[in-house]
Protein backbone atom coordinates (compact mmCIF):
# COMPACT_ATOMS: atom_id res chain seq x y z
CA UNK A 1 0.00 0.00 0.00
CA UNK A 2 1.04 3.58 -0.59
CA UNK A 3 -1.01 5.90 1.61
CA UNK A 4 0.46 9.35 2.10
CA UNK A 5 -0.43 12.47 4.06
CA UNK A 6 1.03 15.72 2.71
CA UNK A 7 3.51 13.74 0.65
CA UNK A 8 4.75 11.67 3.62
CA UNK A 9 3.93 8.10 4.72
CA UNK A 10 1.00 7.91 7.11
CA UNK A 11 2.00 7.82 10.80
CA UNK A 12 0.59 5.12 13.08
CA UNK A 13 -0.30 7.57 15.88
CA UNK A 14 -3.66 8.30 14.22
CA UNK A 15 -4.72 4.68 14.70
CA UNK A 16 -5.27 5.05 18.45
CA UNK A 17 -8.87 6.19 18.01
CA UNK A 18 -11.63 5.65 15.42
CA UNK A 19 -10.37 7.15 12.19
CA UNK A 20 -11.43 7.27 8.57
CA UNK A 21 -8.98 7.94 5.75
CA UNK A 22 -10.54 9.92 2.91
CA UNK A 23 -8.82 11.11 -0.28
CA UNK A 24 -8.63 14.89 -0.41
CA UNK A 25 -10.65 14.95 -3.64
CA UNK A 26 -13.77 13.91 -1.67
CA UNK A 27 -13.57 16.71 0.90
CA UNK A 28 -16.51 18.51 -0.68
CA UNK A 29 -18.69 15.48 0.18
CA UNK A 30 -17.63 15.45 3.82
CA UNK A 31 -21.16 15.48 5.30
CA UNK A 32 -22.38 12.60 3.14
CA UNK A 33 -19.26 10.58 3.86
CA UNK A 34 -19.55 11.14 7.61
CA UNK A 35 -23.18 10.02 7.62
CA UNK A 36 -22.34 6.86 5.68
CA UNK A 37 -19.31 6.07 7.85
CA UNK A 38 -21.39 6.51 11.01
CA UNK A 39 -23.83 3.89 9.73
CA UNK A 40 -20.97 1.60 8.72
CA UNK A 41 -19.38 1.91 12.19
CA UNK A 42 -22.73 0.99 13.74
CA UNK A 43 -22.99 -2.10 11.53
CA UNK A 44 -19.45 -3.28 12.28
CA UNK A 45 -19.58 -2.61 16.01
CA UNK A 46 -22.89 -4.49 16.34
CA UNK A 47 -21.94 -7.24 13.90
CA UNK A 48 -22.61 -10.02 16.42
CA UNK A 49 -26.17 -8.82 17.08
CA UNK A 50 -27.04 -9.26 13.41
CA UNK A 51 -26.41 -12.98 13.97
CA UNK A 52 -28.77 -12.97 16.98
CA UNK A 53 -25.91 -13.13 19.49
CA UNK A 54 -26.87 -11.23 22.66
CA UNK A 55 -24.75 -8.22 23.46
CA UNK A 56 -24.79 -4.56 24.31
CA UNK A 57 -25.64 -2.27 21.44
CA UNK A 58 -22.81 0.08 20.59
CA UNK A 59 -22.70 3.31 18.68
CA UNK A 60 -20.21 6.03 17.85
CA UNK A 61 -20.84 9.73 17.53
CA UNK A 62 -17.34 11.02 16.94
CA UNK A 63 -14.48 9.82 14.79
CA UNK A 64 -11.54 11.45 13.07
CA UNK A 65 -11.57 12.11 9.35
CA UNK A 66 -8.04 12.31 7.95
CA UNK A 67 -7.71 13.59 4.41
CA UNK A 68 -4.95 11.70 2.66
CA UNK A 69 -3.23 12.59 -0.60
CA UNK A 70 -5.06 11.88 -3.83
CA UNK A 71 -3.86 8.86 -5.82
CA UNK A 72 -3.01 6.97 -2.62
CA UNK A 73 -3.32 3.19 -3.09
CA UNK A 74 -4.11 0.20 -0.93
CA UNK A 75 -3.74 -3.52 -1.65
CA UNK A 76 -7.01 -5.42 -2.13
CA UNK A 77 -7.65 -9.09 -2.83
CA UNK A 78 -9.58 -9.92 -6.00
CA UNK A 79 -10.39 -13.08 -7.94
CA UNK A 80 -7.19 -12.49 -9.94
CA UNK A 81 -4.98 -11.93 -6.88
CA UNK A 82 -3.83 -8.77 -5.15
CA UNK A 83 -4.14 -5.45 -6.93
CA UNK A 84 -3.93 -1.75 -6.04
CA UNK A 85 -7.08 0.26 -5.37
CA UNK A 86 -6.64 3.98 -5.98
CA UNK A 87 -8.26 6.67 -3.82
CA UNK A 88 -10.00 4.35 -1.33
CA UNK A 89 -12.06 5.47 1.66
CA UNK A 90 -10.67 3.43 4.57
CA UNK A 91 -12.15 2.80 7.98
CA UNK A 92 -9.20 2.20 10.32
CA UNK A 93 -9.86 -0.84 12.52
CA UNK A 94 -9.08 -0.13 16.17
CA UNK A 95 -10.37 -3.47 17.44
CA UNK A 96 -13.88 -2.24 18.35
CA UNK A 97 -15.82 -4.27 15.79
CA UNK A 98 -17.87 -7.36 16.60
CA UNK A 99 -15.91 -10.60 17.04
CA UNK A 100 -17.80 -12.40 14.28
CA UNK A 101 -16.75 -9.69 11.85
CA UNK A 102 -13.12 -10.80 12.18
CA UNK A 103 -14.09 -14.46 11.90
CA UNK A 104 -16.10 -13.79 8.76
CA UNK A 105 -13.23 -11.72 7.37
CA UNK A 106 -10.86 -14.64 7.90
CA UNK A 107 -13.18 -17.08 6.16
CA UNK A 108 -13.82 -14.70 3.26
CA UNK A 109 -10.10 -13.95 2.88
CA UNK A 110 -10.61 -10.26 3.69
CA UNK A 111 -8.20 -10.19 6.62
CA UNK A 112 -4.49 -10.43 5.92
CA UNK A 113 -1.35 -10.59 8.00
CA UNK A 114 2.11 -12.03 7.53
CA UNK A 115 3.52 -14.97 9.48
CA UNK A 116 6.75 -16.93 9.23
CA UNK A 117 5.05 -20.35 9.33
CA UNK A 118 1.73 -22.15 9.66
CA UNK A 119 2.67 -23.21 13.19
CA UNK A 120 2.99 -19.58 14.25
CA UNK A 121 -0.42 -18.94 12.71
CA UNK A 122 -1.92 -21.87 14.64
CA UNK A 123 -0.42 -20.54 17.88
CA UNK A 124 -2.01 -17.15 17.25
CA UNK A 125 -5.41 -18.77 16.73
CA UNK A 126 -4.99 -20.70 19.99
CA UNK A 127 -3.97 -17.54 21.86
CA UNK A 128 -7.28 -15.89 20.97
CA UNK A 129 -9.33 -19.08 21.47
CA UNK A 130 -10.08 -19.48 17.78
CA UNK A 131 -8.57 -22.96 17.42
CA UNK A 132 -11.97 -24.66 17.87
CA UNK A 133 -13.65 -22.43 15.31
CA UNK A 134 -11.09 -22.38 12.52
CA UNK A 135 -7.80 -24.05 11.71
CA UNK A 136 -4.77 -22.70 9.93
CA UNK A 137 -5.12 -25.38 7.25
CA UNK A 138 -8.75 -24.47 6.53
CA UNK A 139 -7.96 -20.79 6.14
CA UNK A 140 -4.94 -21.46 3.96
CA UNK A 141 -6.64 -24.03 1.72
CA UNK A 142 -7.84 -21.48 -0.92
CA UNK A 143 -4.32 -20.05 -1.18
CA UNK A 144 -2.75 -23.50 -1.30
CA UNK A 145 -5.12 -24.47 -4.11
CA UNK A 146 -4.15 -21.34 -6.03
CA UNK A 147 -0.49 -22.15 -5.41
CA UNK A 148 -0.96 -25.71 -6.68
CA UNK A 149 -2.64 -24.37 -9.81
CA UNK A 150 0.26 -22.00 -10.41
CA UNK A 151 2.78 -24.83 -9.86
CA UNK A 152 0.89 -27.03 -12.33
CA UNK A 153 0.89 -24.27 -14.95
CA UNK A 154 4.62 -23.66 -14.42
CA UNK A 155 5.42 -27.39 -14.75
CA UNK A 156 3.34 -27.59 -17.92
CA UNK A 157 5.06 -24.54 -19.39
CA UNK A 158 8.45 -25.98 -18.46
CA UNK A 159 7.70 -29.28 -20.23
CA UNK A 160 6.33 -27.42 -23.25
CA UNK A 161 9.46 -25.24 -23.37
CA UNK A 162 11.76 -28.28 -23.22
CA UNK A 163 9.83 -30.10 -25.98
CA UNK A 164 9.74 -26.92 -28.06
CA UNK A 165 13.50 -26.33 -27.71
CA UNK A 166 14.39 -29.95 -28.56
CA UNK A 167 12.05 -29.88 -31.57
CA UNK A 168 13.47 -26.54 -32.71
CA UNK A 169 17.06 -27.78 -32.48
CA UNK A 170 16.13 -30.92 -34.40
CA UNK A 171 14.39 -28.94 -37.15
CA UNK A 172 17.30 -26.49 -37.48
CA UNK A 173 19.81 -29.34 -37.65
CA UNK A 174 17.83 -31.38 -40.18
CA UNK A 175 17.13 -28.38 -42.43
CA UNK A 176 20.81 -27.47 -42.55
CA UNK A 177 21.87 -31.10 -42.99
CA UNK A 178 19.50 -31.61 -45.94
CA UNK A 179 20.66 -28.36 -47.58
CA UNK A 180 24.35 -29.23 -47.22
CA UNK A 181 23.95 -32.82 -48.43
CA UNK A 182 21.69 -31.98 -51.38
CA UNK A 183 23.96 -29.13 -52.55
CA UNK A 184 27.19 -30.85 -51.55
CA UNK A 185 28.74 -31.08 -55.00
CA UNK A 186 27.74 -27.54 -55.97
CA UNK A 187 29.26 -26.07 -52.81
CA UNK A 188 32.41 -28.16 -53.25
CA UNK A 189 32.79 -27.04 -56.88
CA UNK A 190 32.65 -23.40 -55.82
CA UNK A 191 35.27 -24.03 -53.13
CA UNK A 192 37.57 -25.72 -55.66
CA UNK A 193 37.09 -22.83 -58.11
CA UNK A 194 38.17 -20.39 -55.39
CA UNK A 195 34.86 -18.79 -54.54
CA UNK A 196 34.85 -17.04 -51.19
CA UNK A 197 32.92 -18.62 -48.31
CA UNK A 198 30.50 -15.69 -48.24
CA UNK A 199 29.84 -15.94 -51.99
CA UNK A 200 29.27 -19.68 -51.76
CA UNK A 201 26.65 -19.24 -49.03
CA UNK A 202 25.44 -15.84 -50.27
CA UNK A 203 21.76 -16.78 -50.24
CA UNK A 204 22.09 -18.05 -46.68
CA UNK A 205 23.75 -14.86 -45.47
CA UNK A 206 21.11 -12.69 -47.17
CA UNK A 207 18.37 -14.74 -45.49
CA UNK A 208 20.07 -14.39 -42.09
CA UNK A 209 20.41 -10.63 -42.65
CA UNK A 210 16.69 -10.31 -43.36
CA UNK A 211 15.92 -12.38 -40.25
CA UNK A 212 18.15 -10.13 -38.11
CA UNK A 213 16.43 -6.98 -39.37
CA UNK A 214 12.95 -8.40 -38.70
CA UNK A 215 14.05 -9.65 -35.26
CA UNK A 216 15.48 -6.24 -34.42
CA UNK A 217 12.22 -4.49 -35.33
CA UNK A 218 10.15 -7.01 -33.33
CA UNK A 219 12.49 -6.68 -30.33
CA UNK A 220 11.96 -2.91 -30.30
CA UNK A 221 8.20 -3.58 -30.13
CA UNK A 222 8.51 -6.29 -27.46
CA UNK A 223 11.78 -7.42 -25.87
CA UNK A 224 10.53 -11.04 -25.70
CA UNK A 225 11.35 -11.32 -29.41
CA UNK A 226 15.05 -11.06 -28.49
CA UNK A 227 15.03 -14.87 -28.30
CA UNK A 228 14.87 -14.87 -32.12
CA UNK A 229 18.51 -13.77 -32.17
CA UNK A 230 19.44 -16.97 -30.30
CA UNK A 231 17.54 -19.07 -32.88
CA UNK A 232 19.34 -17.32 -35.75
CA UNK A 233 22.69 -17.87 -34.01
CA UNK A 234 21.99 -21.59 -33.56
CA UNK A 235 20.96 -21.87 -37.21
CA UNK A 236 24.22 -20.17 -38.22
CA UNK A 237 26.33 -22.47 -36.03
CA UNK A 238 24.68 -25.62 -37.40
CA UNK A 239 25.19 -24.42 -40.97
CA UNK A 240 28.87 -23.58 -40.47
CA UNK A 241 29.65 -26.81 -38.61
CA UNK A 242 27.91 -29.04 -41.16
CA UNK A 243 29.50 -27.10 -44.03
CA UNK A 244 32.94 -27.70 -42.53
CA UNK A 245 32.29 -31.40 -41.89
CA UNK A 246 30.61 -32.33 -45.19
CA UNK A 247 32.22 -29.83 -47.59
CA UNK A 248 35.57 -28.39 -46.49
CA UNK A 249 36.82 -31.61 -44.87
CA UNK A 250 35.61 -33.79 -47.75
CA UNK A 251 36.68 -31.87 -50.84
CA UNK A 252 38.94 -34.69 -52.03
CA UNK A 253 36.19 -37.33 -51.90
CA UNK A 254 33.69 -35.00 -53.57
CA UNK A 255 36.16 -34.15 -56.32
CA UNK A 256 36.62 -37.87 -57.00
CA UNK A 257 32.87 -38.24 -57.35
CA UNK A 258 32.17 -39.80 -53.95
SVG drawing of the C-alpha trace seen along z (x, -y; Angstrom):
<svg xmlns="http://www.w3.org/2000/svg" viewBox="-31 -21 72 63">
<polyline fill="none" stroke="black" stroke-width="0.4" points="0.0,0.0 1.0,-3.6 -1.0,-5.9 0.5,-9.3 -0.4,-12.5 1.0,-15.7 3.5,-13.7 4.7,-11.7 3.9,-8.1 1.0,-7.9 2.0,-7.8 0.6,-5.1 -0.3,-7.6 -3.7,-8.3 -4.7,-4.7 -5.3,-5.1 -8.9,-6.2 -11.6,-5.7 -10.4,-7.2 -11.4,-7.3 -9.0,-7.9 -10.5,-9.9 -8.8,-11.1 -8.6,-14.9 -10.6,-14.9 -13.8,-13.9 -13.6,-16.7 -16.5,-18.5 -18.7,-15.5 -17.6,-15.5 -21.2,-15.5 -22.4,-12.6 -19.3,-10.6 -19.6,-11.1 -23.2,-10.0 -22.3,-6.9 -19.3,-6.1 -21.4,-6.5 -23.8,-3.9 -21.0,-1.6 -19.4,-1.9 -22.7,-1.0 -23.0,2.1 -19.5,3.3 -19.6,2.6 -22.9,4.5 -21.9,7.2 -22.6,10.0 -26.2,8.8 -27.0,9.3 -26.4,13.0 -28.8,13.0 -25.9,13.1 -26.9,11.2 -24.8,8.2 -24.8,4.6 -25.6,2.3 -22.8,-0.1 -22.7,-3.3 -20.2,-6.0 -20.8,-9.7 -17.3,-11.0 -14.5,-9.8 -11.5,-11.5 -11.6,-12.1 -8.0,-12.3 -7.7,-13.6 -4.9,-11.7 -3.2,-12.6 -5.1,-11.9 -3.9,-8.9 -3.0,-7.0 -3.3,-3.2 -4.1,-0.2 -3.7,3.5 -7.0,5.4 -7.6,9.1 -9.6,9.9 -10.4,13.1 -7.2,12.5 -5.0,11.9 -3.8,8.8 -4.1,5.4 -3.9,1.7 -7.1,-0.3 -6.6,-4.0 -8.3,-6.7 -10.0,-4.3 -12.1,-5.5 -10.7,-3.4 -12.2,-2.8 -9.2,-2.2 -9.9,0.8 -9.1,0.1 -10.4,3.5 -13.9,2.2 -15.8,4.3 -17.9,7.4 -15.9,10.6 -17.8,12.4 -16.8,9.7 -13.1,10.8 -14.1,14.5 -16.1,13.8 -13.2,11.7 -10.9,14.6 -13.2,17.1 -13.8,14.7 -10.1,13.9 -10.6,10.3 -8.2,10.2 -4.5,10.4 -1.3,10.6 2.1,12.0 3.5,15.0 6.7,16.9 5.1,20.4 1.7,22.2 2.7,23.2 3.0,19.6 -0.4,18.9 -1.9,21.9 -0.4,20.5 -2.0,17.1 -5.4,18.8 -5.0,20.7 -4.0,17.5 -7.3,15.9 -9.3,19.1 -10.1,19.5 -8.6,23.0 -12.0,24.7 -13.6,22.4 -11.1,22.4 -7.8,24.0 -4.8,22.7 -5.1,25.4 -8.7,24.5 -8.0,20.8 -4.9,21.5 -6.6,24.0 -7.8,21.5 -4.3,20.1 -2.7,23.5 -5.1,24.5 -4.2,21.3 -0.5,22.2 -1.0,25.7 -2.6,24.4 0.3,22.0 2.8,24.8 0.9,27.0 0.9,24.3 4.6,23.7 5.4,27.4 3.3,27.6 5.1,24.5 8.5,26.0 7.7,29.3 6.3,27.4 9.5,25.2 11.8,28.3 9.8,30.1 9.7,26.9 13.5,26.3 14.4,30.0 12.1,29.9 13.5,26.5 17.1,27.8 16.1,30.9 14.4,28.9 17.3,26.5 19.8,29.3 17.8,31.4 17.1,28.4 20.8,27.5 21.9,31.1 19.5,31.6 20.7,28.4 24.3,29.2 24.0,32.8 21.7,32.0 24.0,29.1 27.2,30.8 28.7,31.1 27.7,27.5 29.3,26.1 32.4,28.2 32.8,27.0 32.7,23.4 35.3,24.0 37.6,25.7 37.1,22.8 38.2,20.4 34.9,18.8 34.8,17.0 32.9,18.6 30.5,15.7 29.8,15.9 29.3,19.7 26.7,19.2 25.4,15.8 21.8,16.8 22.1,18.0 23.7,14.9 21.1,12.7 18.4,14.7 20.1,14.4 20.4,10.6 16.7,10.3 15.9,12.4 18.2,10.1 16.4,7.0 13.0,8.4 14.0,9.7 15.5,6.2 12.2,4.5 10.2,7.0 12.5,6.7 12.0,2.9 8.2,3.6 8.5,6.3 11.8,7.4 10.5,11.0 11.3,11.3 15.0,11.1 15.0,14.9 14.9,14.9 18.5,13.8 19.4,17.0 17.5,19.1 19.3,17.3 22.7,17.9 22.0,21.6 21.0,21.9 24.2,20.2 26.3,22.5 24.7,25.6 25.2,24.4 28.9,23.6 29.6,26.8 27.9,29.0 29.5,27.1 32.9,27.7 32.3,31.4 30.6,32.3 32.2,29.8 35.6,28.4 36.8,31.6 35.6,33.8 36.7,31.9 38.9,34.7 36.2,37.3 33.7,35.0 36.2,34.2 36.6,37.9 32.9,38.2 32.2,39.8"/>
</svg>
